[in-house]
């Protein structure tokens, strides 16, 4: 068996996603419906649960939900997400103690500041908590921005990717404004 290089797989997936149309996604879903209907049902349920959590977070922090095309998300976010996702599917990512597995769909989390670590919804608040300057650091450019930096998240099905982002890197991404004290962790803001 050939070993999967998650970094190369992430770049290949990013290239593929850039050219896929909504019809292509529907064709893939139709094939999954035939090949693995029970797995698809579980995947749908996990994705719906992750979406509910994203909406609840957005409502609590005044951030509107926004669906975006792949190219509407910064490359460093897409590639970080896809690298961790590919490593997880290849069995080469670390996990929390509950050992989430892509063969058992559930909402899972990863973060730009902890590459290739996947955690369940019970463990991610602890595993991805930061403090001090790290809590205000943009994962895109490395800038520490205590006034305008904030946490953000994107989801791909049941897979939620957390990242810190500064005003300069965020462009028009809808992320919460920075409120609260420096004691607030990035996860509380993301």
N, C-alpha and C positions, 0 to 999 in steps of 0.2 A: 504494500500500500504506500502511496506517495504521501509524504507529509505536506500539510497545507501551510503555506506562509501567510499568516493572517494579514500582514501589511500589504502584500501583493494582492490578496483577495479583496481587501478593502478598496484599493485603487480600481480594481476591475469592476467591483460592484458600483462604485461611484460613477465610473464611465458608463456602465450599463444603465443605471438609473437616469443619467442625463439624457439618454436617447429614447427611453421607454415612453409610450403614450398611455393614456388611460385604458385604451382598448387592449394594450399588451398586458396590463395588470389584470384586467378582467379575464383574459385568456389563461393566464397563470392560475388565477383563482378557480376557474372552471376545471382545470386539470387537477388541482388539489382536491376539489370537491369529489371528483371521481376516484382519485388515488388514495386519499386518506380523509374521508369525511369526519371521522371522530376526532382526529387530530385538529382538523380545521375548526370544528366546533369549539374545542378547548382554546385554540389560538384566538378565535373571535371573542370568546368570553374574557380571556385575559386582556386582550386589547381594549375591550369595552370597559373593563375595570380600570385600566391605566388611563383611559380617556376621561372617565368620571373623576379620577383623582386629579388629573391636569385641570379639568374644568373647576373643580372645587378650589384648587390652589389659585387659579386665575381669578375666580370670584372673590376670594378672600383678600387678594392683593391688588384688585382693580386692573387686571390685565385681561384684555379680550382675547378669546380664542381666535387663532388665525391659522388657516390651512395654507400651506405654501408649497410651491414647486421645489424640487430638489435644488435648483440653482438659486433659490431665494434664501438658502441657509449658507452661512460662510463655509468655505471649503474645510477649514480647520475643525469646524464642528462636525460636518458630515464625515470626514475621514477619521476623526477620533471615535465617533459612534460606530462607524462601519468596521474599524480595526478591532474594537472591543467585541462587537457582535461576531465577527469572523473568528476571532480567537476563542470566544465562548463556544461557538458551534463546532470548532475543531478540537475542543477539549483542552485548549492551551491558555485559558483565562483562569485566574484565581476566582473563587467564589466565597461567599459568606458561609458560616457554619451550617446553614440549611441546604447547601449544595443545590441551588437552582440549576435546572437542566433544560436545555431547549426542547428536549423530547417530552417534557412535562410543562406545557405552557402555563405561565403565571406572570403577573406584572413584575418586572425586574428593573434594576437601576444600575447605571454606571456613571462615572464622572471623569471629566477631562483631567482633573488633578490626581486621579488614581487610575492610570491606564490599565486596561485589561483586568479590572476587578468588577465582578457582577454580584449584586446583592439583592436579596428579596426585600419586600416592602417592610418587613419587621426590622431588618438589620441596616438598611441604607442610611437612616438618620445618624446612626452612630459611626458607621464606617466612613462616611463622607463628610463628617463634621470637621470644620476648620476653625482656626482662631488666629488672632493677631493679623499681621499684614497678609498672610495667605488667604484670609477671608475676604479681602478686598482686591485680590490680584486677578487681572484679566488673563484668562487662559489662552487668549489669542495673541496678545503682544507682550504680556508679562508686566504691564504697568500696574502699579498699586494706586488705586483711586478711591480714597475713603469718602469722597463727596458724590461721585457720579457712578461708581462701579456698582454692579448688581449681579445677582445670580439669575440664571435663566435655565430653561429646560426645553428639550425637543423630544418627541416620541416617534418611534417607528413601531407600530403595532403595540405589543406589550412592553417594549424596550424603551425606557426613558433615560435620556442622557443629560446630565447636569453639567453646567459650565459657568464660570465667572466671565463677565464681559464688561468692558468699559464703554463709555459713550462713543469713543472714536471707532471701536470695532463693531458696535451693535447696529449701525446704520438704521434701518427702519424696523428691526426686529422688535416685537412688542414684549418688553420686559418690565418688571416692576421698578418703580423709582426707589431710590435708597431712602428708607425711613428707619427710624429707630436708632439705637446707640451702637457703638462699636462692639458691644457685647452680643449683638445679634449675629448668629452665624450665617454663612452664605446659604446653607441649606434652609434656614428659616426664610431666607429671601428668595430662594430659587424654586 
